[in-house]
């Protein structure tokens, strides 16, 4: 299968001031590269707390994009509201990618997870409202739907915070929306670099949690394109979900490491056998486009029918978007194409 395009070229960010939290992460780097390649933003602010990563990123960007760059590096933490308010002054768009994402680390350090993922979301909302930011879009995860671990629960809480923030805007221009997708193939901490590292080290077997396990997968570039395209569509309060393929983890392991036997090691605490991006409870609030689903907010500020007037259709009330029932699956050619894109 061919990789789906989400048409970010339809969104005009020329002259816009864009801030991205967690900007030195895998998504942040790809997002900034995409902006510099496809348009002329007025300013890009990288907001993160690791000065070493910011320094390395600045060197890499200057080597790749000669000439003056509209980049500003801002040391800060989303836990610090006052610092955020300084960073978002005169900003048009905020992309919130900062999060504590590692499932076992979140289970072992629950207070830290809540401070970053939940209190950090509240701080983004308050700073955006205070400074009159035009658009805020937050990155979520499939683990936020019907969560079974603290990371997923904290991201569900964050999603609710961003959706409900639209109740608070009054006459301000600020709008908040969420993007939710599955595993980013090739990103830091994902299964692909783990498998590749084992192959490079000459491993004699590949550890598999469960041979039945399935996951949604999206490339980093697709994730960036989807966020940008959702920025162009957002009205405030929606959760955007891309139509992306599923893959069995055993099939991915066999494709990356052909001929190496698998060893079943069991599911880790807080891990699901399959992931869900849209549950049955959210189906009645969901509309569908050819390339995505949109979960509409069930809150008073939302005007029903907005997306149906633009050509979307409402999904069946029994609809569930889960990795093991997904109609789109990566075959061998699809995995080859996706791995080349990583």
C-alpha positions as CSV (number, residue, x, y, z in Angstrom):
1,X,0.0,0.0,0.0
2,X,1.1,3.6,-0.6
3,X,1.7,5.9,2.3
4,X,-1.2,8.3,2.7
5,X,-0.6,12.0,2.2
6,X,-2.3,14.6,4.5
7,X,-1.7,17.6,2.3
8,X,0.0,20.1,4.6
9,X,0.7,22.3,1.6
10,X,-2.8,23.6,1.8
11,X,-2.1,25.4,5.1
12,X,-0.4,28.8,4.9
13,X,2.0,29.5,7.8
14,X,4.0,32.1,6.0
15,X,4.8,35.0,8.3
16,X,3.4,33.2,11.3
17,X,5.1,32.9,14.6
18,X,5.1,29.3,15.7
19,X,6.2,27.9,19.1
20,X,6.6,24.2,19.7
21,X,7.0,22.7,23.1
22,X,9.3,19.7,23.4
23,X,10.9,21.1,20.2
24,X,14.1,19.1,20.4
25,X,12.3,15.8,20.3
26,X,11.8,13.6,17.3
27,X,8.6,15.2,16.3
28,X,9.8,18.7,17.0
29,X,12.9,18.3,14.8
30,X,10.8,16.9,11.9
31,X,8.2,19.6,12.3
32,X,10.7,22.4,12.2
33,X,12.5,20.9,9.2
34,X,9.1,20.7,7.4
35,X,8.3,24.4,8.1
36,X,11.7,25.6,6.9
37,X,11.4,23.5,3.7
38,X,7.9,24.4,2.7
39,X,7.2,28.0,3.9
40,X,8.7,31.1,5.4
41,X,7.5,31.4,9.0
42,X,8.0,34.7,10.7
43,X,9.6,33.0,13.7
44,X,9.9,29.5,15.1
45,X,10.4,29.2,18.9
46,X,11.9,25.9,20.2
47,X,10.7,25.6,23.8
48,X,12.4,22.8,25.8
49,X,14.5,22.2,28.9
50,X,17.7,20.6,27.6
51,X,20.3,23.2,26.5
52,X,22.6,20.5,25.1
53,X,19.9,19.2,22.7
54,X,19.1,22.8,21.7
55,X,22.8,23.5,20.9
56,X,23.1,20.3,18.9
57,X,19.8,21.1,17.1
58,X,21.0,24.7,16.2
59,X,24.3,23.3,14.7
60,X,22.4,20.8,12.7
61,X,19.9,23.3,11.4
62,X,22.6,25.8,10.4
63,X,24.4,23.2,8.5
64,X,21.3,22.0,6.7
65,X,19.7,25.5,6.0
66,X,22.5,28.0,5.2
67,X,21.7,31.7,5.8
68,X,19.7,33.5,8.4
69,X,17.2,31.3,10.2
70,X,14.0,32.5,12.0
71,X,14.7,30.2,14.9
72,X,14.7,31.2,18.6
73,X,15.7,28.7,21.3
74,X,14.0,29.1,24.6
75,X,15.0,27.2,27.7
76,X,11.9,26.3,29.8
77,X,9.6,23.7,31.2
78,X,5.9,23.4,30.6
79,X,5.6,23.0,34.3
80,X,6.6,26.6,34.7
81,X,3.7,28.8,33.7
82,X,5.5,32.1,34.1
83,X,8.3,31.0,31.7
84,X,5.6,29.8,29.2
85,X,3.9,33.2,29.3
86,X,7.2,34.8,28.4
87,X,7.8,32.4,25.6
88,X,4.4,32.7,23.9
89,X,4.3,36.5,23.7
90,X,3.4,37.6,20.1
91,X,3.0,34.0,19.0
92,X,0.3,33.0,16.5
93,X,0.4,29.1,16.8
94,X,1.5,26.8,19.6
95,X,2.1,23.1,18.9
96,X,2.3,21.3,22.2
97,X,4.5,18.2,21.8
98,X,6.2,18.1,25.2
99,X,5.3,15.1,27.4
100,X,6.6,12.4,29.6
101,X,6.0,9.5,27.3
102,X,7.8,6.4,28.6
103,X,5.2,4.0,30.1
104,X,7.3,2.2,32.7
105,X,8.9,5.5,33.8
106,X,5.5,7.1,34.2
107,X,4.3,4.1,36.3
108,X,7.4,4.4,38.5
109,X,7.3,8.2,38.8
110,X,3.6,9.1,38.8
111,X,3.9,12.6,40.3
112,X,6.4,13.6,37.7
113,X,4.2,12.3,34.9
114,X,1.2,14.3,36.2
115,X,3.2,17.5,36.7
116,X,4.4,17.4,33.0
117,X,1.4,15.9,31.2
118,X,-1.5,17.3,33.2
119,X,-0.3,20.5,34.9
120,X,1.8,21.3,31.9
121,X,-1.4,21.1,29.7
122,X,-3.1,23.5,32.1
123,X,-0.2,25.9,31.9
124,X,-0.3,25.9,28.1
125,X,-4.0,26.7,28.2
126,X,-3.6,29.6,30.7
127,X,-0.6,31.1,28.9
128,X,-2.4,30.9,25.6
129,X,-5.5,32.6,26.9
130,X,-3.5,35.3,28.7
131,X,-1.5,36.1,25.6
132,X,-4.3,35.7,23.0
133,X,-2.7,32.9,21.0
134,X,-4.7,32.2,17.8
135,X,-4.3,28.4,17.6
136,X,-3.1,25.7,20.0
137,X,-2.9,22.1,18.9
138,X,-1.8,19.4,21.3
139,X,-0.3,16.0,20.4
140,X,-2.0,13.1,22.0
141,X,-1.6,9.3,21.8
142,X,-3.7,6.1,21.2
143,X,-3.0,5.3,24.8
144,X,-5.3,8.1,25.9
145,X,-8.3,6.2,24.6
146,X,-9.6,3.8,27.2
147,X,-6.3,4.1,29.1
148,X,-4.8,1.2,31.2
149,X,-1.6,3.0,32.3
150,X,-0.7,6.3,33.9
151,X,0.8,7.8,30.8
152,X,-2.4,7.1,28.8
153,X,-4.6,8.4,31.7
154,X,-2.5,11.6,32.0
155,X,-2.8,12.2,28.2
156,X,-6.6,11.6,28.4
157,X,-6.7,14.3,31.1
158,X,-4.7,16.6,28.9
159,X,-7.0,16.0,26.0
160,X,-10.0,16.9,28.1
161,X,-8.2,20.1,29.3
162,X,-7.5,21.3,25.8
163,X,-11.0,20.5,24.5
164,X,-12.7,22.1,27.5
165,X,-10.4,25.2,27.2
166,X,-12.6,26.4,24.4
167,X,-15.3,27.1,27.0
168,X,-13.0,29.7,28.5
169,X,-12.0,31.8,25.4
170,X,-14.9,34.3,25.5
171,X,-14.2,36.9,22.9
172,X,-10.6,35.9,22.5
173,X,-9.4,34.5,19.2
174,X,-7.8,31.5,20.8
175,X,-8.8,28.0,19.8
176,X,-7.6,24.7,21.1
177,X,-7.7,21.3,19.4
178,X,-6.0,17.9,19.7
179,X,-4.3,15.4,17.3
180,X,-4.3,11.8,18.3
181,X,-2.4,9.0,16.5
182,X,-0.5,5.8,17.1
183,X,3.1,4.7,17.2
184,X,5.6,6.9,15.3
185,X,7.8,4.4,13.4
186,X,11.4,5.3,13.8
187,X,11.0,7.9,16.6
188,X,13.2,7.8,19.7
189,X,12.0,5.0,21.9
190,X,9.9,3.2,19.3
191,X,10.1,-0.5,18.5
192,X,11.8,0.0,15.1
193,X,15.2,1.4,16.3
194,X,15.1,-1.3,19.1
195,X,14.8,-4.1,16.5
196,X,17.4,-2.5,14.3
197,X,19.8,-2.2,17.1
198,X,19.4,-5.9,18.0
199,X,20.1,-6.8,14.4
200,X,23.2,-4.6,14.2
201,X,24.5,-6.2,17.4
202,X,24.1,-9.7,16.0
203,X,21.2,-10.8,18.2
204,X,20.3,-14.5,18.0
205,X,16.6,-13.8,18.8
206,X,14.1,-11.0,18.8
207,X,12.0,-10.4,21.9
208,X,8.3,-10.3,21.2
209,X,5.8,-9.4,24.0
210,X,2.9,-11.3,22.5
211,X,2.5,-12.8,19.0
212,X,-1.0,-11.5,18.8
213,X,0.0,-7.9,19.5
214,X,-1.0,-5.2,17.0
215,X,-0.3,-1.5,16.7
216,X,-1.2,1.5,14.6
217,X,1.9,3.0,12.8
218,X,2.6,6.4,11.2
219,X,5.8,7.8,9.9
220,X,7.3,10.9,11.4
221,X,6.7,12.9,8.2
222,X,3.1,11.7,8.1
223,X,2.7,12.8,11.7
224,X,4.0,16.3,11.0
225,X,1.9,16.6,7.8
226,X,-1.2,15.6,9.7
227,X,-0.6,18.1,12.5
228,X,-0.1,20.9,9.9
229,X,-3.2,19.9,7.9
230,X,-5.2,19.8,11.2
231,X,-4.1,23.3,12.0
232,X,-5.7,24.4,8.8
233,X,-9.0,22.6,9.6
234,X,-9.4,23.2,13.3
235,X,-12.4,25.1,14.6
236,X,-11.6,24.4,18.3
237,X,-12.5,21.5,20.5
238,X,-12.0,18.6,18.0
239,X,-9.7,15.6,18.3
240,X,-8.3,14.7,14.9
241,X,-7.4,11.1,14.2
242,X,-5.6,10.0,11.0
243,X,-6.5,6.9,9.0
244,X,-3.3,4.9,9.3
245,X,-2.4,1.2,8.9
246,X,-2.0,-1.5,11.5
247,X,0.7,-4.1,11.7
248,X,1.3,-7.2,13.8
249,X,4.5,-6.7,15.8
250,X,5.6,-10.2,14.8
251,X,5.3,-9.2,11.1
252,X,7.3,-6.0,11.7
253,X,10.0,-8.0,13.5
254,X,10.2,-10.6,10.7
255,X,10.5,-7.8,8.1
256,X,13.2,-5.9,10.0
257,X,15.1,-9.1,11.1
258,X,14.3,-11.9,8.6
259,X,15.5,-15.3,9.7
260,X,16.0,-14.4,13.3
261,X,13.8,-16.4,15.7
262,X,11.4,-14.7,18.1
263,X,11.3,-15.1,21.9
264,X,8.0,-14.4,23.6
265,X,8.7,-12.3,26.8
266,X,5.2,-11.3,27.8
267,X,3.4,-8.0,27.9
268,X,4.8,-5.4,30.2
269,X,2.8,-3.8,33.0
270,X,0.5,-1.1,31.6
271,X,0.7,-2.4,28.1
272,X,-2.3,-3.3,25.9
273,X,-2.6,-6.2,23.4
274,X,-4.2,-3.9,20.9
275,X,-4.6,-0.1,20.8
276,X,-7.8,1.9,20.2
277,X,-7.9,5.4,18.7
278,X,-11.7,5.8,18.8
279,X,-13.8,3.8,21.2
280,X,-17.5,2.9,20.7
281,X,-18.4,5.5,23.3
282,X,-16.9,8.2,21.1
283,X,-18.5,6.9,17.8
284,X,-21.6,9.0,18.1
285,X,-19.5,12.1,18.2
286,X,-17.3,11.1,15.3
287,X,-17.3,12.2,11.6
288,X,-15.2,10.8,8.8
289,X,-13.2,12.2,5.9
290,X,-11.3,10.1,3.3
291,X,-8.0,10.6,5.3
292,X,-9.1,11.1,8.9
293,X,-11.7,11.0,11.6
294,X,-12.8,14.0,13.7
295,X,-14.1,13.4,17.2
296,X,-16.4,16.4,17.9
297,X,-16.7,17.8,21.4
298,X,-19.9,17.0,23.3
299,X,-19.9,20.5,24.9
300,X,-22.2,23.5,24.7
301,X,-19.8,25.7,22.7
302,X,-19.7,23.3,19.7
303,X,-22.1,23.9,16.8
304,X,-23.2,20.4,15.5
305,X,-23.0,19.7,11.8
306,X,-20.1,22.0,11.0
307,X,-18.0,19.2,9.4
308,X,-21.0,17.5,7.8
309,X,-21.6,20.8,5.9
310,X,-18.0,20.5,4.6
311,X,-18.5,17.0,3.3
312,X,-17.8,14.7,6.3
313,X,-20.1,11.8,7.1
314,X,-21.1,10.5,10.5
315,X,-19.7,7.1,11.4
316,X,-22.0,4.2,12.6
317,X,-22.8,4.3,16.3
318,X,-21.2,0.8,16.6
319,X,-17.9,2.0,15.1
320,X,-14.6,1.3,16.9
321,X,-11.2,2.2,15.5
322,X,-8.9,-0.3,16.9
323,X,-5.5,-1.7,15.7
324,X,-6.8,-5.3,15.4
325,X,-10.0,-4.5,13.6
326,X,-8.6,-1.8,11.3
327,X,-9.4,-2.5,7.6
328,X,-5.9,-1.1,6.6
329,X,-2.9,-3.4,7.2
330,X,0.7,-3.1,6.2
331,X,1.8,-5.8,3.9
332,X,5.4,-6.5,2.9
333,X,5.5,-3.7,0.3
334,X,3.9,-1.3,2.7
335,X,6.4,-2.0,5.4
336,X,9.2,-1.6,3.0
337,X,7.8,1.8,1.9
338,X,7.2,2.9,5.5
339,X,10.7,1.8,6.6
340,X,12.3,3.7,3.7
341,X,10.4,6.8,4.8
342,X,11.7,6.7,8.4
